[in-house]
């Protein structure tokens, strides 16, 4: 017998604290019934636990990889509408891994996946100010004034203030290409920021997450993280070797 939040941590889905968030979001089921109690005790030998519809089991070996996620792919392990998910691109991987954070369905680029729940939770948590870099093609001629507004901060849909450092890469009357540097990963944050200053996003790519890029990785392909990359990630979020 084991508490559900500890079980999810052992499975590599998230940390114990992160499990509370998943349960609050009604993403965890016990024998096909949505779990509502954080302190629920389960029988891991009998009970069937799923997250986002995907069956979870304790991780025997920790795995870390980076996927160059294509557009029109869900950053989940299961989609009730039968759309493609990141699982479709993990051929050759013998163990189940989980996305660290999310990318929108129509956003492409760097996505880390692992079955190390504690590392995944820390990299996703705003406390650790993990850098994310995006390149966006936006409508219209993006101005330095628009960039200044984003850097000062704009109120988002959830009431929080989003901000980013902005670099203008290309400029024309019809469209512009900008690079944005953020240290929090709020839902649709880049799209909200650009729309708020009058330049809706037309195409979005995450080019870097926590210092990891997709350089040399074709869209839809993945590779394991190196020991050096993994050491830097752990150092970044305060996990001792």
N, C-alpha and C positions, 0 to 999 in steps of 0.2 A: 504494500500500500504506500502511496506517495501523493503529496500535494500536487495539484495540477500545474502550478507555476514552476515548481522544481522540475517536474517531468518535462515541460516544454523547454526548459533550459538544458536539460540533459540531451534532449533531441536536437539541440543546436538551432532551434527556431528563434530564440531570443533569450535575454536574461530573465531572471525571476521578476524583476520590476517591469520589464517589457511585456511579460506575459499578462500582467494586470491590464495593460493597455489593449492588448489583443482581445482579452475577454470582454472588456468594456465596449469594444467596437463590435462585439457579437460575431467574431470571426472564428471562434473555437467551438467545436462540437464534441460531445461525449456520446458515443453510440447513436449518432445522427440527431442528437438533441442539443440545441444551443446552450452553452454553459453561461451562467450568470453570476456564479459565486467564485470569487478569486481563491478562497481557501478550500475549495472542494478537494476531497481526497478520492483518488481513483485506484483501481487495481490494474497496474500496468501489464499484468500477465493476461488479463481478460478483456479489459475495456479498450475500445477503439477511439482514438483521439485524432481529430482532423483539424487542420488550420486552412482556411480558404478552400475547403473541400478536399485537401490533400492529406493522406494518411501520414502521421508522423511516428517515428520510432527513435529510440536513443541512438546517438551517433557513435559508431565504433572508432572512426578515424576522422580527424578534423581536416577539412579541405577548404582551400581558398582559391578563388579564380576571378578573372575579369572577363566579362562578355561585352562585345560591341553590339549592343541591342539595336535591331532594326526598328524602323517606324512601323506602326500598326501591329504592335505586339504588346500583350498585357504583361505587366511586371508582377505576375502572380504565378502560382503553380497550378491553378485550376480556374477555368472561366465557365460559368453556367451558360453563356451564350455561344460557346464553342469557338471563340476567337483564338488565334494563336497566342500562346504564352511563352515565357522564356524557356520553359521545359522543352519545347520543340527544338531548341537550339543547343541542348546539352547532350547530344549524342556522344557516346563513349564514356560517359561519367557513370560510375557504378554506385555512387552514393547520392543521397538527396541533399541538395543545398537550397538555401533560401536567400532571396534578394536583400541586400542592405539598403534600406530605403526603397523609393519607387521612382520610376520615370513614367510620365504620361504615355498613353497609348500611341500618340502620334509624335513622341519625342524619341530621338535615337541617341546612341552614344554609350559612354562608360557606365557599366553597371557591375558592381562587385557582388559576389554571391559566396556564401559560406554556410557551414553547419556549426560554427563557433558562435553560440548565442551571445556571450558576453562581449566579444569584439564587435559583433553586428550592432548590438544595442548602443555601445559607446560611440561608434562611428556615426550613428544616426541621431544621437542626442544633441540638442542645441548647446548644452553646457560645454562641449568640447570644441565648438567653433571649427568644425572640419570644413576645409575649403572645397567649394564646388565651382567649376568654371563652365560656363555655357557660351555657345555662339548662336546668335539668333538672327535670322533674316526677318526684318520688320517692314511694315508698310510705311512708305513716305521717307522724306529726308530727315533723318534723326539729327537733332540739334544738341549742341553742348548744354543748352539750358535744360533739355529733357534729361540728359545724363546727370546734371547737377541735382535735379529734383529727385531722381532715383537714389542718388548717393545720400541725400539728406533724410530720406525715408518717406514711405507712402503707406497709408493705412490699407490693410488687406481685408478680404471678405470676412476672415475670422476675428477681426478686431485688432490683430497684432500689427506692428509696424514692420514692413519689409524694406530692406535697403540693399544696395549692391554698388560696387565700384564698376564703372562703365568705361569701355574703350571703343571708340568708333573705328571700324576696320575699313568699311567701304560706304560710299555715300552717293545717292542719285535722287532724282525727284520722285521716282516711283518706289524705290525700296532702298534699304540700308542694311548693312551687316554690322552687328555690334557684339562685343564680348563682355560678359558680366561675371563678376566675382562675388560669390555669396558664401556666408558661413553658417547659414541655416537652410534647411530644406523644406520649407513650408509648401503646402499643396498649391500647385500651379503658380508658384511665386513669380517666376520670371515672366510668365504670360500676364499676370496681374499688373506687375510693375510697368511693363511696356505699354499695355493697354491704357493704363492710367495717365500716361504722358502723351497719348494720342498716336502711338505707333504699335498697333496690334502685331503679334508674332505670326509670321507666315510659315516658318520652319525653325525647329529648335534642335540643337545638338548639345549634349553634355560632353565636353572634351576632356574633363579631368575631375577626379574625385579623390580627395585625400592624397594628392600627389601621383595617383595612378592614372595613366592615359590609355587610349586604345591604339596607340601608334603601332603599326605593323599588323593589326588584327582586322581582317575583313569583316564587313557587316554580317552579323549572324554567326561569327566564329568566336572562340574563347581560348584562353590559355590560363595555366596555373600561375599564381603569383610566385615570385622568387623569394628565397629566404630573406634577402636584403629588403625587399618591398614589405614583406610581412613584419620584419623587425621594426621598420619605420612606422608602420601602422600602429603597432603595439605601443611604441614610444609616444606616438602622437596622442593616444588616449590614456596613457598612464598604466598600461598593463605590463607587469614585470615579466621578463623572460622565464 
